[in-house]
C-alpha cells in the first residue's frame, strides 16, 4: 500500500511539474495585463505602456495596461498580489509602494499586503532626484547650501509634492546627512512645488529630472547636485551629491512584480521576458525622454535593493512621526 501511495504521489508531482514547464514553455499564450497602480499620464504609466508596446512586438500577444490607482499604489499592488499566479497579471512596482507600506507600519496599521506577497521579476529604471534652488539663489554649489543649512537650523524652507511623499523623503535624507533641519512646506503635487521654487517662495527642493531640467535650461532654477550614485547623461556637468561631500544618495526604482506564489519555472520565463524588453533601444529611449534612467536589475538585485530601501524609509518615517508627536 505504501509503495502504491508513493507511486501515486510521484506521478502527481511529475504531472504538476510537466504542467508548470508547459505553461512556462508556452508563455505568453494569451493577453497579459499590466496593472499600473497609479493614475494615467505619470512615469509609471509611461513605462507600463512602453513595456506593453515593445513586449507585444516581441512576443506576439496583447499586453494591456490597466490603471488601478489608490491608497498610494497599494490598491493596485494588492490586486497584483491576489491575482492568479499564472503569469498573466504583472504589476508596476516601485519605491512608492515601499513608502506606502512603511508608512502604514510606522503608524501601527496593518497594510493590505506585504513585500512577501510580491516577487520582483526585474527592475526597469531608476529615477534620481535633483537638488534644485531658485535661479537667483546665492547658493552656487551644494557646498554653499550645506554650509548655510547647518549654520541656521530650521531657518531655510524647502517644498515637496506632498507630505511624506516621493519628493519629501529625498530632502529628509539630505538634511539628515548634513546634520541639520529645515522647514518643510508640502504642496499638492510636484507642479505647485516647482512653482514655489521658481517664485523664490522656498529656498530649495528635491525634484525629478523630467520636470527640473527644462526649468534649468530656461534659467528658472539651478541644479546643484544629482542625488544618485553617478552623473546623469543629460546634465553631465552637474556633480553627484557625494562628489560635493554629502553622503545622501537616494534612488527610486521602477520595475515589475508578480504574485510570490507563481510557479518557479514560469517565474523564470517572466524574468527572461522582462530582461529582453529592457534591452530594447526604443524602450530605453522612451524612459529616458521622461527623465528616468533605464537600468535593468535582476530579481535578486531588486530584492536586495527593496530590503535596504525599506529599512531606510522605516527609520525616516519613525523619526518624522516622533518629531510631529513632540510638537503636540
N, C-alpha and C positions, 0 to 999 in steps of 0.2 A: 504493500500500500504506500509506504514511504517513498519507494522508488518511483511509483506511478505519479505520486503528487509532485515529486521533484521534476519528473519529465514534463508534466503539465506546466509547471512554473517556468521551466527553461523555455518551453515552446512559447508561452505568453510573452516572456521577456524578448525572445527573438522576434516575435511578430511586432511588438511595440518598437523595437529598435529599427526594424525594417520600415515601419510606418514613418518614424521620425526621419530616417535617412531619405525616404521617398519624398517626404514633404520638403526637406532641405534641397534635394536634387531638382525638384520642380519649381522652387521658389524664384521669383513670384509667378504664380499661375493665374492670378486674378487681380482685381483692383486693390491697391494699397492705400489706406487712409493715413494721412499725416495730420495729427492733431496739433494745432498751434494754440497754446494756452493763453494767448494774448489777442488783443484786438487787431483787425486788419490794418495794414499800412506800416507797421513798425518793423524793426530789424528782424524779429523772429519771423514775421510774415514774409518778408522779402527773401530770407534764407530758405524758408519752407517751400516757397513757390519756385525758387531757383533749383532747389534739390529735386522737386517733383518734375520739373521740365526736363532736366538732364537725365533723371532716372527713367522716365518714360521712353526717351530715345534709346537709352542703353539696353533696357530690359523688355521693351515691347508690351508693357502693361500700363494701364492708367494709374497715376499717382494723384490722389485728390487731397487737397488741403482743406481742413475743416477748422474754423476758428471757434474755440470754446474758451472765451475769456472769463475771468472772475476769480476773486479771492487770491490775487497776486500769483496767478498761474496754477494754484492748487486745484481749481475746478477741472481744468483740462488735464493736468497730470494725474489726477485721481482717476479720471476716465481711462487714461492710458494704462495705469496700473491694474485696473479692474477689467480690462478688455480681455478677450480670448487670447491665450498665448500662442497664436498661430502665425505670427509674423505680419499680419495684415493691418495692424494698428501701430503706428510709430508716433512718438511724441517729441516735440521740440523742447528739449530740456535745457536748463541754463542755470547760471548763478542766481537768477531771480527766484527760482524755485528753492534753492538752498537758503536764500534770505528769508523767504516766506516761512519755511519750516522752522528755521532757527528763531524767528520772531514769535511763533506760536509757542515753542518750547520755553523761550525766555520769559513769556508771560504766564507760564504754568498751565497752558492749554494743550490738549491732545490734538495734533493735526490729523486730517483725514487719511494721510498716508505718511510713509517714512521713506528714507533713501533705500531701505532694504526691499521695498516693493518695486523698485525700478532697476533695470540693468542698462547701463550706458553701453551703446554699441559703437560709439565713435564721436569724437569732437570735430566740429566743422570749422569753427573760427573762434577767435578771441577778440574782445572789444576792450580797448585800453583807454582809461580816462586821461584827459589832458588837464594840466593845471593852467587855468586862464585868469587873466586880470583885465580890467578896462585898458583900452589902448593908451590912454594918457596917465596910467598909473606910474608912480615914481619907481615901482619895482621893475627893474630891467632883467633881473635874474632870479632864480629860485633861492639863491643865497641871500639876496636882498630881502626877499619876502620872509624867509625863515628867521632872519635876524630880528626883524621888526615884530613878527608874531610872538617870538619868545620874549622880547623886551616888554611887550604890552599884552599880557594875557586878557582875553575877553574884551579887548578894545576893538579889534577888527571884526568885520562881518563877512560871512560867506552865505551863498544861497545854494539850494538844491531843487530838484524837480519834485520833491515830496519827502516828508519826514520818514526816516529810516529806509529810504529807497535806494535805487541804484546809483544815484549821484550824491547821496548823502554819505554813504559808507566810505568811499574813497577819500573824502575830505577828512573824516574822522581818523582814518588810518594815517593820513598825512600829519594831522595835528598831534596824534599820539607819538609819531616818530620824531617830531620836532620837540615834543615835550611841553606843549602849551595848549591853550584853549582859545576858541573864537566864537562869536555869536552866530548861531545858525538861524537863517531866515528861509524856511521852507516855502516853496511855491507850488501851485497846482499844475505841474508839468515843466518839462525842460525849456519850452519856449519862453514862458514868463521869467524864468530864472536867467536865461541868456539875455533877455531884455534888461533885466536889472543890472547885469554886469556891464552891458553896453552903455546903459544910462548912468553908470557910476553910483548906483544905489547900494552896492556891496563892493567889497574890496577884492574878492576872488571867488572862484568856484572850480569844481572838478566836473568836467563835461566831456561828451563823446566827440570823437574826431569828425564824424559826418556833419555835425552842425557847427562845431567850433572852427574848423579850418577855413570854411568860406568866410566867416566873420573876421578871421585873422587876415585873410587875403584882402578883405575890404577895409582893413585898418580900423575895425570896430573893437577888437580885443587883441591882446597879446598872449601868445602861448609861451609859458615859462618852462614847462617840462612835460615829458611823456611819462606817465605813471606806470610804465611797463618795464619789461626786462631788456628791451632793445629799442633802438631808434626806429621811427616809422619811415617807410619809403617815401610817403607823400610829403613829409616835413623833415628831411634828413638833417637839417641844421639845428633842430631842436633837441637838446640833450635829454637823456633819461633822468629820472629823479635821483637815481643812485649816483649818476655822474656828477650831480650837483651836491652830493654829500648827504642826501636824505634817504634813509632806507624805508621807503613807503610804497613799495610796488603793489599794484592792485590790478589784477587781470580778471575780466569776466568771460566765462566760456559759454559757448552755444554748441549744442550737439543733439544727438538723437538717442532716446532711450526706449526700451520696450519692457513689457512685464517681466519681472525677475524669474517667474516660473516658466518662461519659454524654454522648450527642449534645447539642450546644448547643441545638437547638430544643426538645428535651424538657426540658432543664435549665431553660429559660426558663419553661416551663409549671409545673414543680415549684416554682420560686421564687414564681410568682404564687399558687399554691395555699397555700404556707406563709404568705405575706403576708396572704391573705384570712382564714385561720384565726386568725392573731394579732390581727386586728381585731375578732374576735367577743367580745362583752362577757362571755358565760358562760365562755369560755376564760380570759380575763384574771382573772375573779373567782376561779376555781379556783387559778390560780397564786398570786395574792395571799393567798389563805387559807392557803397553805403558807409564807408569809413571803418569797416571791420577788417581785421587781418585774417585771411584764410590760413588756418593752421590745423592740420589733421592731428588728432590724438587717438591712439587706440584705446580699447576698452579699459585696459589695466591703467593706462596713464590718466584717463578721465576719473576712474575710481580713486586714484591717489590724490588727484587734484581736488576732487569733491571733499575728501576726508580732511585735507589740510584747510580748505576754504571754510568748511563747516565749523571747524574749531576756532578760526579767526573771527568769523561772523558772530558766533555764540558769545565770545568774550566781549566784542564791541557792544552787542545788544545788552548784555548784563551790566556793563559799565554805564551805558547811556540811561538805562532804566533806573539804576541806582542813583545817578545824578538827579534825574527827574523826581524821584521819591524824596531825596534830601531837600529839595526846594519847597516841598509842600508843607 
